[in-house]
Amino acid sequence: MLADGQYVAGRQLATVVYLALTLNRPLLLEGEAGVGKTELAKVLSRKLNRELIRLQCYEGLDLASAAYEWNYPRQMVAIRIAEAEGKSTGVSKTLYTEENLIERPLLAALRTRPSGPPVLLIDEIDRADEPFEAFLLELLSDYQLSIPELGTVRAEHPPIVVITSNRTREIHDALRRRCLYHWIDYPTLEAESRIVELKAPKVATELRRQLIEFVQALRKQELFKPPGVAETIDWAHVLTQLDVVALTPGVINDTLGSLLKYQDDIARLRGSEAARILSGIQAAA
């Protein structure tokens, strides 16, 4: 299924995805940025024909943004109408109902769609504050959310949960225990060649070999942010757009900004260092 979705996965990753689907367990994926963690959730959504619900984590993420909040303007209107009609005594019972509930990604993921349970992507959880992880424990354990004013909302059929982390901080053990875990590393030269062949099919065979070997060599350098697979694919598209047939020091210098995202890294590679790496690749061929 992953291969059919143009996702190149090794046996270990394919196995843990299979187990997550069959055992209804959340899947925690860790790895460097740009190695395909988020893309895996997108492929599952497409190939299983399920809605993708994405929660992008960030510092300060709270319950109202992640799970639910009450429609306060609508509640205020209901109060004003009740006061005007002299029925304000029992209005509180009608304020906290499903009609006044605004669903955010976590609560929405508990609702089953006609196509089946959705894919819930909790992206870059390491960017959220640690207390947010504690809130997730109930959801990941029992696929339910407790709303004090309304009660407990349970999923009739558990969603497919994919959690990603770039490991900018450690995730708490309590959350890890509720998930199946897999570390996605940078791909091998052969796997990355297959990925570029699928994602950028217009790149000639020899150019594909050169650019992948160059990227693999860069990952061995002391860089602030080595290029991920996403940057490899971007670079392949850039070289195709420029009608490049073979790498040269000039081409590399002109296009490093599509491969490296920090000026210090670009300054270090541009010029003689890029030429040295390319020369080594050409000599090895």
N, C-alpha and C positions, 0 to 999 in steps of 0.2 A: 504493500500500500504506500509506504514512504517513497519507494523508488518510482512508483506510478505518479506520485506527486512531485517528482523531480527533486527529491530530498535524498542526498547520499548519506546513508547511515551504516555504521558497522553493526556487527551482530549483537554486541552488548547493548547498544542503544536501542536497536530494534526489539530486543528481548524485554528491556525494561518498559518500553512503550506498550508492548503487548500485555505485559503483566498489569500495568496501570489501567488499561482498558478493561481487562477481564476481571480484575479484582476490585474495581472501583476505588482505586487508591490515588491520591494526589501525586503528581510527579514533580519533583524538585530538580531543576537543571541548573548547574553552576558551570561557569567557564568565563573566559575572557570575552569582552565585548566584541560582537561581530562574528561569533563562531556558529550561529544558527539556532540559538535557543528559542527566540521568539518565532522564527520561521517554522519551527517544528509545530507549534500550536496552530499556526495559520494553515499548514498542510493538513493537520488533523481535521480542522474545521472544513476545509474544502473537500477532502476525500470522504469524510463521513457525512457530508451534507448537513452540518450542524452550524448553528449561529455562533459566531465568535464574539464573546463579551470580554473586553479588555479593560483591566484596571491598571493604569500606569501609576506606579508608586513614586512618591516624592516626599521630601522632608516636610513634616507638618500635616500629612494626610490624616484626616479624621473620619469619624463615623458617618457624618453627614455626607461627605464626598464619596466614601467607599461603599456604604451599605444602604442607608436610607435617611430621609429627613421628612418632617411633616410640612404639609403645604400651609404655612402660616397665613398667607394672605387669604386663602379660602376659609381657613378657620376663623379669621377675624370677621370676614363677611357673614359667616354663619352666626357669630355672636351678635353682630349688629342687627341682623334680621330678627333673631330671637328676642333681643331687647326691645326692638320696635313693636313686636307682636306680643310683648309681655310674657314670653315663654322662656326667659333666661334661666329658670331654675334647673331644667333638665337638659340644657344644651350641651353640657360637658360630655354627656354620653355619646353624642353624635360627632364630637370633634376628632376623636382618635379611632377612625375607621379606615378600611382599605381605600375608600374613595379619597381620603385626605393624605394618603401615604405616597410619597415620591420615591420610587425605587432607583437605587444606584446599582453599580455593577454586581456587588456581592449578593444583594437580595434578588436582583433580576435573574441571576444564574440559578437560583433555586426553583424558578418557574419552568416547567417543561413546555417546550414548543411542539407544534405539530410534527416537526421533523425529528424530534427527540431532544434529550437533554443537551444544553449548549456546551461549548468549550469555553471554560473560564480561564483566561490568561491573567495571572497576577504578575505583572512584569516589573523586573528590577526591585524586588522586595527589599534588597539591601539599602535602597535609598530612603525607605520609610523609617520612621522612628521605631525603636524596639517595642514600646507599648502596643503598637499596632499589631505586632505578631501575636500578642496574647489574645487580642480580639479574634484573630483568625482561628484559634484553636478549636472553638466550638464548631465553626463551619467545616473545618477539615476533618474533625472526628466524626461528627454526626450529620453533616450536611444540613444544618439548621441554623437559624438566627433567632435569638430571643429579643423581642421588642417589648419593653416593660409595659407600655400602654396598650398593647394589642395582644401579646402572647407570643408563642413560638411558631415560627414559619419553618416548615420542614419540606425538603425536596421529595416529591413523589418518586422521582428517579434521579440519582446523583448526577451532577454535571461532571464533565471531564475537566479536571483541574490541572493546569500546568503553571508552575511557579518558577520564575527565573531569577537568578542572582549573578551579578558580576563580581561578587565577593569583595566589595569595597569595605564590608564589615562582616563579622561572623553572624550567621543566623542561629537563633537559640535552639538548643537541643530538643525542647518540647515540640517545636514545629518540625524539626527534622524527623523525629520519631513517627510522625503521622504521614510521612511521605515515602515514596520510593525515590531513590537518589541516583543521579548520574552526573558525572563530570564530563562535559564536552570539551575536548582539547582541540587545538589546531589540527587540521587534517593532515594526513600524510601527503606526499607529493602526488601519488597516484590518485588519492581521493579528491584532492583539490583540482587536479586536472580534469577529472570526471565532472566535478561541480561546474567548472568554467565551461566545459564542453556543453553542458546542459543549459546554463544560464546565459552564455554568450557564444552561441554556436557559429557566429560569423568570424571568430578569431581563427586564423590559420594555425595549423598544427605546430609548426616550428615556433611561431610567436607565442603560442600558448605555453609551450615548454619553457621558453625563455622567461616569460613574465612570472610563471609560477616558481621557477627556480630562483628568480630574483627575490620574490616575496618571501620564500622560505629562508633565503639567506638573510634577509632583513630581520626576521624573527630571532635570529641568533645574535643580533647586535644589541648593544645596551641602549635601547630606545625608551623614551617616556611612554609611548603607546605603540607597540608593534601593530602592523596592519592585520586586521581580521579577514575572514573570508568575504565579508561584505565589501571591504575595500579592494580585495582582489578582483571581485566581479565588477566593481565600479571602474577599476583601472582597465580591465579588459574592454569594457564598453567605450571608455575614453580613447583607447588606442584604435579601436575599430572606427570610431567617428573621425579620427585623424588620418585614416587610411595607412596606418603604420604596418609595415610588413616584417620588420625586425627591430629589436631594441638597439638603440645607440645611446651614448652618454647624453647627447643633446635632447633626445626624446624623453629620457628619464628625468633630466633636469626640468624640462618644460611641464611635466605632468605629475611631479611628486606630490602636488597638493591634492590629487585624487586618491593617493595611497597613504600619505602621512598627514596627520591632523594637528600637529604641533610644530611651531616654527623652529624650535630648538632641534627637533628631529630632522626637519627638512634641511636646515643649515648644516647639520653634521653630515648628511648624506650627499648633498648637492656637490657636484664637481668631481674631485679626484676619488672620493670614497665610492660613489656610485659607479664610476668608471672601473675602479679596481674590482668591485663585486661582479660587474658585467664581464670583465675580462676573464675572471675565474670561471664563470659559467660557460663562456665561449670556448675556453681552453679544454674544459671537461667534456664538451660535446665531441 
